[in-house]
Amino acid sequence: MTMAEDVELAKSFVATSEDSIVGSNQKSADFKAKMLQNYNKLIEKYNRMHHQSYPRRKNPNSLFNSLDAHSRPVLKMLGIKETMGETPSGDTDGEKFNQMIRGTWVKQNPDNACLCDAIWNLHVVLSKHPKWRKFQSDEGREIETRKKKREANAPKSRGERSISPFSLAKRRQVTTKTNRCAVIVVVNMFSLKTMLSVASLLWCHCGSNCMHV
């Protein structure tokens, strides 16, 4: 989408949010359908005023996802602006202030530097709209919830799998048996060594007696 289409997209979100019928349910199919209708009206008006021929959109989900994809960069731009404080009153100082915001955003998002102007214009339309800010907060919480669910349901590696009490008791039983076997082997080895030592002593003693005879 071009910059002009992005701006009209943001305006369509604002117009739909202010609709008393669908504005309160921002994630419903009705909201997306109404947003598509508003966007097509706005883009047609823009085409007439600026002698352009931007196409109408047909897919409400695709249109809504386009706004959603731009929302996070807009939030970053807004965060930079809020960090820097109030905009200076003079026109020249205000323009320099805005350039500093845009320059900071580009440094933080070098891969999307070409989108800076579009993100700035979207920020101008959306930043003061309370329902858009609420939408972003709700969306962020939903994404975090989905992430936690995925992590909870993800298959664990062998080292991370929980061991049932039955398996743990069985392992202890096997370990105990193994230890007992090891003790028996050691005892048997010790007994064999002792027997060999006694036999050796007897042999030496008998051999000595035989020599005296």
N, C-alpha and C positions, 0 to 999 in steps of 0.2 A: 504494500500500500504506500501511496505517496504521502507527503506531509499534509497536504490538503485533506486527503481522505482520513488520515489519523485524527486531525482536528475535528472533522465532522463526526467521526466515530465517538470521540469523547463527548461532543455535544449531544449525540443521540443517547448516550448513557445518562447524562444529566437530565435530559427531557423525560426519559422513561422513568427515572427515579422519582421525579416530581409528579408522575401520574398517580392520582389518588386510587386507582383501581389495582394496578400491578406493581406500583412502586414499593410496596411493603414486602413483596415476596421476590427478592432479587435473583433467586436461583431457579425460578420456575420457567417452564416452557413458555408461559404467557409473557413473562418479562422479556425473554429473548426474541419472541415474535414481535412484540411491541417495539423493542429496540431496533430490530431490522426495519420495521415500517418507518420509524422516525429517521433512521439513517438514510434510507432511500429518498425520503422527502427532503432532507437537508442537502444531500449530494446533488439532487436535481436542481434545487434552488441555487447552490453554488455554481453549477454548470451554466445556468442561465445568466447569473451575475458576472461571471468571469469568462464566459464563452469557452467553456471546457466541455469535455465529454467523458467524464469519469463514469464507469459502469455502475449499474445497480447491483446490489448483492442479493443472493437468493438463499443462502444457507445461514440461518440464525445462529447455529452453534459455532460455525466458522467465524462469524462476525464477533460474537462474544469472546471467543478464544483469542482473537486478534487484540482486543482491548486488554484481556487478562495478561497476554504476553508482554504488553507495554507497561503494565501497572507497576511492576517491581522496579524497572529503571526510573519511572516517575517518582516512586517513593524515595529512591536514592537521591534524586535531584532535590526533592523536597527536604530530605534530611540534611543535606549540605546547606541548603538555604536557612533552615532553622538553626543550625549550628553557628552560622555566621552572624546571626542576630537580625536586627531591624534594617530594612532597606533605607539608605540615605535619602533625604528629602529632595535634593537637587537632581535635575535631569541628568547632568553629566556624571555626578557621583553615583546616581542610581544605575546608569548604564555600565559604569566600571564595576559596580558591585555585582550586577548580573553576569558580566563577563567573567568575573572571578568564580562565580558559582559554576558556570558552564565549563570553565577551564579545569576546575577541581573535579567535576564529574568526568570529564574526558580522561584525566590522569588516572582516575579510579576505574574507568571502564574503557581502556584503550581499544579493545576489540570492537566496541560499539560506537566509536568516535563519530562515525558517519551519521549516526542517529541522534546526535546531540540536539540539533535544531528541532526535530520532530518531538523528542522527549520534552524539550523546554516548552514547546507550544501546548503539548498535552498537560504539562504541569500547570500552565497558566489557566487552562480550562477547568482542571479537576481539583487543584490544590485546596480551594476554599469551599469545595462541596462536601458537606458533612457526611452525606450518605455514601459517597465514594470512599471516604476514610473508614467508615464503619464496614463497608463491603470488604476492604482490604484487611481489616482486623479479623473479621469473620473468616475470610478465606485463609489467612495465615494460621488461625487456630485449627481449621479443618485439615489443612495440609499437615500440620504437626500431629493431629490425631491419627490421620491415615498412616503417617510414617511410623508412629508407635505401634499401630496394629500390625503393620507389615513386619516390624522387628519382632513382635511377640509371636507371630505366626510363622516366621521364617524357620526352616529346618536348621537345627543346631549341629555343629560339628561334633565329632566323637568325643573330643575333650570337654565340650560344653554340655553334653547331654546329661540330664538328671538321672540318678540311679534310684530305682525303686527300693523300698525297704527289703523286699524279698531277695532282689539281686544282691543287695549289700550283705544280707545275712548269709547268702550262698557263697559269696566271695570270702567272707570271714571263715566259713566252714572249710572251704578248700584250702585257705591259707593255713588254718590250724592243722589240718591233715598233713599238708606239705611240711610244716615245721616238725610235726611228730615224726614223720618219715626221716627227716634229716637228722633228728636226734638219735633215732634207732640206728641209722647208718653209722653215725659217729661212734655210738656205743659199741656197735659190732666191730668197727674198725679198731677201736681201743682194745676190745677183748681179744681180737685176733693178734694184735701186736703184743699184748701181754702173754698170750699163749706161746707165741713164737719166742719171746724172751725166756720164758720158763723152760721151754724145750731146749733152747740153746744152752741154758745153764746146766740142765740135766745131762745133756750130751757131753758138755765139757767135763762135768763131774765124773760121769761114767767112764769117759775116755781116760781121765787121770787115774782112776782106780784100776782100770785094766792095765795101764802101763806099769803100776806098782806091782801087780801080780806077776 
